[in-house]
Protein backbone atom coordinates (compact mmCIF):
# COMPACT_ATOMS: atom_id res chain seq x y z
CA UNK A 1 0.00 0.00 0.00
CA UNK A 2 1.36 3.39 -1.00
CA UNK A 3 1.50 6.20 1.53
CA UNK A 4 2.68 9.81 1.20
CA UNK A 5 4.81 11.10 4.05
CA UNK A 6 6.89 14.18 4.81
CA UNK A 7 10.20 14.26 6.63
CA UNK A 8 12.99 16.87 6.80
CA UNK A 9 12.38 18.64 3.50
CA UNK A 10 11.19 15.61 1.57
CA UNK A 11 7.74 14.38 0.61
CA UNK A 12 7.94 10.72 -0.30
CA UNK A 13 5.84 7.74 -1.27
CA UNK A 14 6.53 4.30 0.08
CA UNK A 15 5.23 1.02 -1.21
CA UNK A 16 5.82 -1.98 1.06
CA UNK A 17 8.35 0.04 3.08
CA UNK A 18 10.36 0.91 -0.05
CA UNK A 19 10.68 4.56 -1.09
CA UNK A 20 9.44 4.73 -4.69
CA UNK A 21 9.11 8.50 -5.22
CA UNK A 22 10.25 11.70 -3.58
CA UNK A 23 10.07 15.46 -3.86
CA UNK A 24 12.79 17.49 -2.15
CA UNK A 25 12.33 21.08 -1.02
CA UNK A 26 13.99 23.74 1.09
CA UNK A 27 12.13 26.33 3.10
CA UNK A 28 13.61 29.80 2.70
CA UNK A 29 11.61 32.23 4.79
CA UNK A 30 8.10 32.33 3.34
CA UNK A 31 9.14 30.31 0.28
CA UNK A 32 9.12 26.61 -0.41
CA UNK A 33 11.80 25.93 -3.02
CA UNK A 34 11.11 22.62 -4.76
CA UNK A 35 14.51 21.38 -5.86
CA UNK A 36 13.99 17.85 -7.13
CA UNK A 37 11.48 15.11 -7.90
CA UNK A 38 12.36 11.50 -8.52
CA UNK A 39 10.39 8.32 -9.15
CA UNK A 40 11.84 4.82 -9.32
CA UNK A 41 11.94 3.32 -12.80
CA UNK A 42 9.39 0.65 -11.90
CA UNK A 43 6.85 3.27 -10.81
CA UNK A 44 7.27 5.88 -13.54
CA UNK A 45 4.22 6.91 -15.54
CA UNK A 46 1.78 6.33 -12.67
CA UNK A 47 1.36 9.95 -11.60
CA UNK A 48 3.32 9.66 -8.36
CA UNK A 49 5.46 12.76 -8.94
CA UNK A 50 2.35 14.79 -9.76
CA UNK A 51 0.78 13.50 -6.53
CA UNK A 52 3.82 14.69 -4.61
CA UNK A 53 3.65 18.14 -6.21
CA UNK A 54 -0.04 18.35 -5.24
CA UNK A 55 0.89 17.47 -1.65
CA UNK A 56 3.59 20.14 -1.67
CA UNK A 57 1.04 22.69 -2.93
CA UNK A 58 -1.36 21.76 -0.13
CA UNK A 59 1.45 21.99 2.44
CA UNK A 60 2.39 25.44 1.11
CA UNK A 61 -1.23 26.60 1.40
CA UNK A 62 -1.56 25.28 4.96
CA UNK A 63 1.62 27.07 6.02
CA UNK A 64 1.20 30.33 4.09
CA UNK A 65 4.15 29.65 1.80
CA UNK A 66 4.77 30.54 -1.84
CA UNK A 67 6.42 27.95 -4.08
CA UNK A 68 9.53 28.55 -6.15
CA UNK A 69 9.75 25.49 -8.42
CA UNK A 70 13.44 25.11 -9.31
CA UNK A 71 12.72 21.52 -10.37
CA UNK A 72 11.56 21.60 -14.01
CA UNK A 73 9.01 18.81 -13.48
CA UNK A 74 7.38 20.59 -10.53
CA UNK A 75 7.32 23.86 -12.49
CA UNK A 76 5.59 22.15 -15.42
CA UNK A 77 2.97 20.54 -13.17
CA UNK A 78 2.22 23.81 -11.37
CA UNK A 79 2.09 25.75 -14.64
CA UNK A 80 -0.33 23.21 -16.15
CA UNK A 81 -2.74 23.26 -13.20
CA UNK A 82 -4.56 26.55 -12.82
CA UNK A 83 -5.75 25.50 -9.35
CA UNK A 84 -2.10 25.56 -8.16
CA UNK A 85 -1.38 29.14 -9.29
CA UNK A 86 -2.31 30.68 -5.93
CA UNK A 87 0.88 29.36 -4.33
CA UNK A 88 3.24 30.05 -7.22
CA UNK A 89 5.82 32.73 -6.51
CA UNK A 90 5.29 35.44 -9.13
N, CA, C and O atoms as a MOPAC input file, in Angstrom:
PM7 MOZYME 1SCF
protein

 N      0.83500 1    -1.18100 1     0.00000 1
 C      0.00000 1     0.00000 1     0.00000 1
 C      0.88300 1     1.24900 1     0.00000 1
 O      1.82000 1     1.35500 1     0.79100 1
 N      0.58100 1     2.17500 1    -0.87800 1
 C      1.36500 1     3.39300 1    -1.00400 1
 C      0.87600 1     4.44200 1    -0.00400 1
 O     -0.32500 1     4.62700 1     0.19200 1
 N      1.83500 1     5.12000 1     0.61900 1
 C      1.50300 1     6.20000 1     1.53000 1
 C      2.42000 1     7.38600 1     1.24500 1
 O      3.59600 1     7.20400 1     0.92800 1
 N      1.88100 1     8.60000 1     1.35900 1
 C      2.68200 1     9.80700 1     1.19700 1
 C      3.04000 1    10.31600 1     2.58300 1
 O      2.18400 1    10.43700 1     3.45900 1
 N      4.32800 1    10.61200 1     2.76500 1
 C      4.81100 1    11.09800 1     4.05200 1
 C      5.72400 1    12.29700 1     3.82100 1
 O      6.16600 1    12.54700 1     2.70000 1
 N      5.99700 1    13.02900 1     4.88800 1
 C      6.89200 1    14.18100 1     4.81400 1
 C      7.88700 1    14.08400 1     5.94600 1
 O      7.52700 1    13.79800 1     7.08800 1
 N      9.16300 1    14.32900 1     5.61200 1
 C     10.20100 1    14.26200 1     6.62800 1
 C     11.38900 1    15.11000 1     6.19000 1
 O     11.95800 1    14.88300 1     5.12200 1
 N     11.76700 1    16.09500 1     7.01800 1
 C     12.99400 1    16.86900 1     6.79800 1
 C     13.19300 1    17.34900 1     5.36100 1
 O     14.22300 1    17.06200 1     4.75100 1
 N     12.22700 1    18.06900 1     4.82200 1
 C     12.38100 1    18.64500 1     3.49700 1
 C     12.13700 1    17.68900 1     2.34800 1
 O     12.53700 1    17.96100 1     1.21600 1
 N     11.48900 1    16.57800 1     2.62700 1
 C     11.19000 1    15.60900 1     1.57000 1
 C      9.76700 1    15.07900 1     1.75200 1
 O      9.38900 1    14.63900 1     2.83800 1
 N      8.99000 1    15.13000 1     0.67300 1
 C      7.74300 1    14.37800 1     0.60900 1
 C      8.10400 1    13.09400 1    -0.10800 1
 O      8.84100 1    13.12100 1    -1.09400 1
 N      7.59800 1    11.97200 1     0.37300 1
 C      7.93700 1    10.72400 1    -0.30200 1
 C      6.77600 1     9.73900 1    -0.25200 1
 O      5.87700 1     9.82300 1     0.58400 1
 N      6.84400 1     8.80100 1    -1.19200 1
 C      5.84000 1     7.74300 1    -1.26800 1
 C      6.55700 1     6.42500 1    -1.06400 1
 O      7.57400 1     6.13600 1    -1.69500 1
 N      5.99900 1     5.63800 1    -0.16600 1
 C      6.53300 1     4.30500 1     0.08300 1
 C      5.52300 1     3.26900 1    -0.37200 1
 O      4.31100 1     3.46900 1    -0.28400 1
 N      6.04500 1     2.17600 1    -0.85100 1
 C      5.22900 1     1.01800 1    -1.21200 1
 C      5.91500 1    -0.18600 1    -0.58100 1
 O      7.05300 1    -0.50300 1    -0.92600 1
 N      5.23800 1    -0.85000 1     0.32900 1
 C      5.82200 1    -1.97500 1     1.05800 1
 C      7.15900 1    -1.61100 1     1.69100 1
 O      8.13600 1    -2.35100 1     1.58200 1
 N      7.18300 1    -0.45700 1     2.35400 1
 C      8.34500 1     0.04100 1     3.08200 1
 C      9.54500 1     0.38000 1     2.19700 1
 O     10.65600 1     0.54700 1     2.69800 1
 N      9.32800 1     0.48300 1     0.89100 1
 C     10.36400 1     0.91100 1    -0.04700 1
 C      9.99900 1     2.28800 1    -0.58300 1
 O      8.87100 1     2.49700 1    -1.03000 1
 N     10.93200 1     3.22300 1    -0.54500 1
 C     10.67800 1     4.56000 1    -1.08900 1
 C     10.68700 1     4.46800 1    -2.60900 1
 O     11.68500 1     4.07100 1    -3.21100 1
 N      9.55600 1     4.84200 1    -3.22900 1
 C      9.43700 1     4.72900 1    -4.68700 1
 C      9.37900 1     6.08100 1    -5.38200 1
 O      9.53500 1     6.15000 1    -6.60200 1
 N      9.15800 1     7.16300 1    -4.63000 1
 C      9.10600 1     8.50400 1    -5.22200 1
 C      9.38600 1     9.52500 1    -4.13300 1
 O      9.05200 1     9.32600 1    -2.96500 1
 N     10.01900 1    10.64400 1    -4.55200 1
 C     10.25300 1    11.70200 1    -3.57700 1
 C     10.31500 1    13.06300 1    -4.25100 1
 O     10.64500 1    13.19300 1    -5.43000 1
 N      9.98700 1    14.06000 1    -3.45900 1
 C     10.06800 1    15.46000 1    -3.85600 1
 C     10.85100 1    16.16200 1    -2.75200 1
 O     10.46200 1    16.12400 1    -1.58400 1
 N     11.95000 1    16.80000 1    -3.12700 1
 C     12.78600 1    17.49200 1    -2.15300 1
 C     12.52600 1    18.98800 1    -2.22800 1
 O     12.32200 1    19.54100 1    -3.30800 1
 N     12.53600 1    19.63700 1    -1.06200 1
 C     12.33200 1    21.08200 1    -1.01500 1
 C     13.13500 1    21.68400 1     0.12400 1
 O     13.54100 1    20.99500 1     1.05900 1
 N     13.35100 1    22.98000 1     0.02100 1
 C     13.98800 1    23.73500 1     1.08900 1
 C     13.06500 1    24.88700 1     1.43300 1
 O     12.47700 1    25.50100 1     0.54300 1
 N     12.93300 1    25.18200 1     2.69700 1
 C     12.13200 1    26.33200 1     3.09600 1
 C     13.06800 1    27.50200 1     3.32000 1
 O     13.99000 1    27.43700 1     4.13300 1
 N     12.81500 1    28.57600 1     2.58300 1
 C     13.60900 1    29.79800 1     2.70200 1
 C     12.65200 1    30.92600 1     3.05600 1
 O     12.02400 1    31.51800 1     2.17900 1
 N     12.54900 1    31.21700 1     4.34000 1
 C     11.61400 1    32.23400 1     4.79300 1
 C     10.19100 1    31.81800 1     4.46700 1
 O      9.73400 1    30.76200 1     4.90400 1
 N      9.48800 1    32.64800 1     3.69800 1
 C      8.09900 1    32.32900 1     3.34200 1
 C      7.99900 1    31.59600 1     2.00400 1
 O      6.93200 1    31.53700 1     1.39400 1
 N      9.12800 1    31.03700 1     1.55800 1
 C      9.14000 1    30.31200 1     0.28300 1
 C      9.47600 1    28.84300 1     0.47800 1
 O     10.29300 1    28.47000 1     1.32000 1
 N      8.82100 1    28.03000 1    -0.32400 1
 C      9.12100 1    26.60900 1    -0.40700 1
 C      9.77400 1    26.40700 1    -1.76900 1
 O      9.11500 1    26.53300 1    -2.80100 1
 N     11.05400 1    26.09900 1    -1.77400 1
 C     11.80000 1    25.92900 1    -3.01900 1
 C     11.84400 1    24.43500 1    -3.33400 1
 O     12.52800 1    23.66700 1    -2.65700 1
 N     11.10900 1    24.03500 1    -4.36300 1
 C     11.10900 1    22.62500 1    -4.76200 1
 C     12.33600 1    22.40900 1    -5.64300 1
 O     12.46400 1    23.00800 1    -6.71100 1
 N     13.23000 1    21.54700 1    -5.17900 1
 C     14.51400 1    21.37600 1    -5.85700 1
 C     14.60300 1    20.12200 1    -6.71800 1
 O     15.41100 1    20.06700 1    -7.64500 1
 N     13.78700 1    19.12000 1    -6.42600 1
 C     13.99100 1    17.84600 1    -7.12700 1
 C     12.78100 1    16.92400 1    -6.95000 1
 O     12.18300 1    16.86900 1    -5.87600 1
 N     12.43600 1    16.21200 1    -8.00400 1
 C     11.47900 1    15.11000 1    -7.89700 1
 C     12.11300 1    13.89200 1    -8.54300 1
 O     12.86600 1    13.99700 1    -9.51100 1
 N     11.79300 1    12.74400 1    -7.98900 1
 C     12.35600 1    11.50200 1    -8.51700 1
 C     11.38100 1    10.36100 1    -8.27000 1
 O     10.77300 1    10.26500 1    -7.20400 1
 N     11.24200 1     9.50500 1    -9.26100 1
 C     10.38800 1     8.32100 1    -9.15300 1
 C     11.19800 1     7.12500 1    -9.62700 1
 O     11.89900 1     7.20900 1   -10.63500 1
 N     11.10700 1     6.01500 1    -8.90700 1
 C     11.84000 1     4.81900 1    -9.31800 1
 C     11.36100 1     4.36300 1   -10.69400 1
 O     10.20700 1     4.57700 1   -11.06500 1
 N     12.25100 1     3.74100 1   -11.43100 1
 C     11.93600 1     3.31600 1   -12.79600 1
 C     10.69000 1     2.43900 1   -12.86200 1
 O      9.89300 1     2.55900 1   -13.79200 1
 N     10.52200 1     1.56900 1   -11.88800 1
 C      9.39300 1     0.64700 1   -11.90300 1
 C      8.05000 1     1.33100 1   -11.67200 1
 O      7.00000 1     0.76600 1   -11.97900 1
 N      8.08500 1     2.55200 1   -11.12900 1
 C      6.85000 1     3.26800 1   -10.80600 1
 C      6.57300 1     4.45600 1   -11.71900 1
 O      5.55600 1     5.13000 1   -11.55200 1
 N      7.44500 1     4.72700 1   -12.67200 1
 C      7.26700 1     5.88500 1   -13.54400 1
 C      6.01500 1     5.74700 1   -14.39600 1
 O      5.61300 1     4.64400 1   -14.76700 1
 N      5.40500 1     6.89800 1   -14.70100 1
 C      4.21700 1     6.91300 1   -15.53800 1
 C      2.91800 1     6.66700 1   -14.78600 1
 O      1.86400 1     6.52900 1   -15.40600 1
 N      2.97900 1     6.61200 1   -13.47200 1
 C      1.78300 1     6.32900 1   -12.66900 1
 C      1.25500 1     7.56100 1   -11.93900 1
 O      0.31400 1     7.46200 1   -11.15200 1
 N      1.85800 1     8.72000 1   -12.19900 1
 C      1.36200 1     9.95100 1   -11.60100 1
 C      1.85100 1    10.22700 1   -10.19600 1
 O      1.32400 1    11.11200 1    -9.52300 1
 N      2.85300 1     9.48400 1    -9.73700 1
 C      3.31700 1     9.65500 1    -8.35600 1
 C      3.98200 1    11.01100 1    -8.14200 1
 O      3.75700 1    11.64900 1    -7.11400 1
 N      4.79300 1    11.46000 1    -9.08900 1
 C      5.46000 1    12.75700 1    -8.94100 1
 C      4.43600 1    13.88800 1    -8.92600 1
 O      4.57900 1    14.84700 1    -8.16700 1
 N      3.41200 1    13.78000 1    -9.75600 1
 C      2.34700 1    14.78900 1    -9.75700 1
 C      1.62600 1    14.79500 1    -8.41700 1
 O      1.27700 1    15.85600 1    -7.90100 1
 N      1.40300 1    13.61300 1    -7.85400 1
 C      0.77700 1    13.50300 1    -6.53100 1
 C      1.61900 1    14.20300 1    -5.46700 1
 O      1.08800 1    14.86800 1    -4.57800 1
 N      2.92900 1    14.04700 1    -5.56900 1
 C      3.82400 1    14.69200 1    -4.61300 1
 C      3.78300 1    16.20900 1    -4.75900 1
 O      3.78800 1    16.92900 1    -3.76100 1
 N      3.74400 1    16.69600 1    -5.99500 1
 C      3.64600 1    18.14200 1    -6.21200 1
 C      2.34400 1    18.66200 1    -5.61100 1
 O      2.33500 1    19.71300 1    -4.97000 1
 N      1.24400 1    17.93400 1    -5.81200 1
 C     -0.03600 1    18.34500 1    -5.23900 1
 C      0.04600 1    18.40700 1    -3.71400 1
 O     -0.49900 1    19.32600 1    -3.10300 1
 N      0.71100 1    17.45400 1    -3.10500 1
 C      0.88600 1    17.47200 1    -1.64800 1
 C      1.73100 1    18.65600 1    -1.21100 1
 O      1.45400 1    19.26900 1    -0.18000 1
 N      2.75600 1    18.98200 1    -1.98000 1
 C      3.58900 1    20.14300 1    -1.66700 1
 C      2.76600 1    21.42800 1    -1.75900 1
 O      2.90400 1    22.31700 1    -0.91800 1
 N      1.91500 1    21.52500 1    -2.77600 1
 C      1.04100 1    22.69400 1    -2.93100 1
 C      0.12400 1    22.82100 1    -1.71400 1
 O     -0.03800 1    23.91500 1    -1.17100 1
 N     -0.46700 1    21.72600 1    -1.29100 1
 C     -1.36400 1    21.75800 1    -0.12900 1
 C     -0.60400 1    22.14100 1     1.14500 1
 O     -1.12100 1    22.88700 1     1.97600 1
 N      0.60700 1    21.63700 1     1.29600 1
 C      1.44800 1    21.98700 1     2.44000 1
 C      1.74800 1    23.48500 1     2.42300 1
 O      1.66600 1    24.15500 1     3.45300 1
 N      2.09800 1    24.00500 1     1.24200 1
 C      2.39100 1    25.44000 1     1.11300 1
 C      1.16900 1    26.27600 1     1.50100 1
 O      1.29800 1    27.27900 1     2.20500 1
 N      0.00000 1    25.86800 1     1.04800 1
 C     -1.22700 1    26.59600 1     1.40100 1
 C     -1.44900 1    26.59000 1     2.90100 1
 O     -1.73500 1    27.63000 1     3.49300 1
 N     -1.31800 1    25.41700 1     3.52100 1
 C     -1.56000 1    25.27500 1     4.95500 1
 C     -0.59500 1    26.11100 1     5.79200 1
 O     -0.92700 1    26.52000 1     6.90500 1
 N      0.59800 1    26.36500 1     5.25800 1
 C      1.62500 1    27.07000 1     6.02500 1
 C      1.91100 1    28.48100 1     5.50000 1
 O      2.88300 1    29.11600 1     5.90900 1
 N      1.06000 1    28.96200 1     4.59500 1
 C      1.19700 1    30.32600 1     4.09000 1
 C      2.46500 1    30.57000 1     3.29900 1
 O      3.03100 1    31.66200 1     3.34400 1
 N      2.91700 1    29.55000 1     2.56900 1
 C      4.15400 1    29.65400 1     1.79600 1
 C      3.86000 1    29.85300 1     0.30900 1
 O      2.80100 1    29.46700 1    -0.18500 1
 N      4.80400 1    30.45600 1    -0.38300 1
 C      4.76900 1    30.54100 1    -1.84400 1
 C      5.81500 1    29.56800 1    -2.37100 1
 O      6.86700 1    29.38400 1    -1.75800 1
 N      5.52200 1    28.94500 1    -3.51200 1
 C      6.42100 1    27.94600 1    -4.07800 1
 C      7.28400 1    28.55100 1    -5.17400 1
 O      6.79900 1    29.24600 1    -6.06700 1
 N      8.57600 1    28.26500 1    -5.07900 1
 C      9.53500 1    28.54800 1    -6.14800 1
 C      9.94100 1    27.18400 1    -6.70900 1
 O     10.72900 1    26.47500 1    -6.08300 1
 N      9.41800 1    26.80500 1    -7.87500 1
 C      9.74900 1    25.48600 1    -8.41800 1
 C     11.03600 1    25.51100 1    -9.24100 1
 O     11.00400 1    25.79800 1   -10.43800 1
 N     12.16400 1    25.21200 1    -8.60400 1
 C     13.44200 1    25.10700 1    -9.31200 1
 C     13.44800 1    23.83200 1   -10.15900 1
 O     14.00200 1    23.81300 1   -11.25900 1
 N     12.84100 1    22.78800 1    -9.65000 1
 C     12.71900 1    21.52000 1   -10.36700 1
 C     11.82500 1    21.73100 1   -11.59700 1
 O     10.70300 1    22.22100 1   -11.47300 1
 N     12.32000 1    21.36500 1   -12.76800 1
 C     11.56500 1    21.59600 1   -14.00600 1
 C     10.26100 1    20.80900 1   -14.04600 1
 O      9.26600 1    21.29800 1   -14.58200 1
 N     10.24600 1    19.59900 1   -13.48800 1
 C      9.01200 1    18.80700 1   -13.48100 1
 C      7.95000 1    19.50200 1   -12.62100 1
 O      6.80400 1    19.65200 1   -13.04400 1
 N      8.33600 1    19.92300 1   -11.41900 1
 C      7.37900 1    20.59200 1   -10.53200 1
 C      6.86400 1    21.87400 1   -11.16700 1
 O      5.67800 1    22.18600 1   -11.05800 1
 N      7.73700 1    22.61800 1   -11.82500 1
 C      7.32400 1    23.85600 1   -12.49000 1
 C      6.29200 1    23.55800 1   -13.57100 1
 O      5.29300 1    24.26800 1   -13.68700 1
 N      6.52300 1    22.52200 1   -14.35500 1
 C      5.58900 1    22.15200 1   -15.42100 1
 C      4.23400 1    21.77600 1   -14.84100 1
 O      3.20000 1    22.21600 1   -15.34400 1
 N      4.23000 1    20.97100 1   -13.79300 1
 C      2.96800 1    20.54100 1   -13.17200 1
 C      2.20900 1    21.75500 1   -12.63300 1
 O      1.00500 1    21.88100 1   -12.86000 1
 N      2.88900 1    22.63200 1   -11.93600 1
 C      2.22300 1    23.80600 1   -11.36900 1
 C      1.71200 1    24.71700 1   -12.47700 1
 O      0.59900 1    25.23600 1   -12.39000 1
 N      2.51500 1    24.91300 1   -13.51400 1
 C      2.09400 1    25.75300 1   -14.64300 1
 C      0.86700 1    25.18300 1   -15.35900 1
 O      0.02100 1    25.93800 1   -15.84000 1
 N      0.77100 1    23.86200 1   -15.42900 1
 C     -0.33100 1    23.21100 1   -16.15100 1
 C     -1.62000 1    23.11500 1   -15.34500 1
 O     -2.67400 1    22.82000 1   -15.90900 1
 N     -1.55800 1    23.35800 1   -14.04700 1
 C     -2.74200 1    23.25600 1   -13.19700 1
 C     -3.11900 1    24.63500 1   -12.66700 1
 O     -2.46800 1    25.16100 1   -11.76300 1
 N     -4.15200 1    25.20400 1   -13.22300 1
 C     -4.56000 1    26.55200 1   -12.81800 1
 C     -4.91200 1    26.61400 1   -11.32900 1
 O     -4.76100 1    27.66300 1   -10.70100 1
 N     -5.37400 1    25.51100 1   -10.76800 1
 C     -5.75000 1    25.50100 1    -9.35000 1
 C     -4.53200 1    25.57700 1    -8.42500 1
 O     -4.69700 1    25.73600 1    -7.21500 1
 N     -3.31100 1    25.46600 1    -8.96600 1
 C     -2.09600 1    25.56300 1    -8.15700 1
 C     -1.47100 1    26.96000 1    -8.21900 1
 O     -0.50600 1    27.23200 1    -7.50500 1
 N     -1.99700 1    27.82800 1    -9.04400 1
 C     -1.37800 1    29.13800 1    -9.29100 1
 C     -1.34800 1    30.03800 1    -8.05800 1
 O     -0.50400 1    30.92900 1    -7.96900 1
 N     -2.25600 1    29.81800 1    -7.10800 1
 C     -2.31100 1    30.67600 1    -5.92900 1
 C     -1.05800 1    30.59100 1    -5.06000 1
 O     -0.76600 1    31.52400 1    -4.31200 1
 N     -0.32400 1    29.50000 1    -5.14600 1
 C      0.87500 1    29.35900 1    -4.32700 1
 C      2.16800 1    29.60100 1    -5.11600 1
 O      3.25600 1    29.57000 1    -4.54100 1
 N      2.05700 1    29.83500 1    -6.39900 1
 C      3.24200 1    30.05100 1    -7.22100 1
 C      3.82800 1    31.42600 1    -6.96400 1
 O      3.11700 1    32.43100 1    -6.99700 1
 N      5.12500 1    31.46600 1    -6.71000 1
 C      5.81500 1    32.73100 1    -6.51400 1
 C      5.85000 1    33.46000 1    -7.86800 1
 O      6.31100 1    32.91400 1    -8.87000 1
 N      5.36100 1    34.68100 1    -7.87100 1
 C      5.29000 1    35.44300 1    -9.12700 1
 C      6.49500 1    36.31900 1    -9.29800 1
 O      6.60500 1    37.03100 1   -10.29700 1

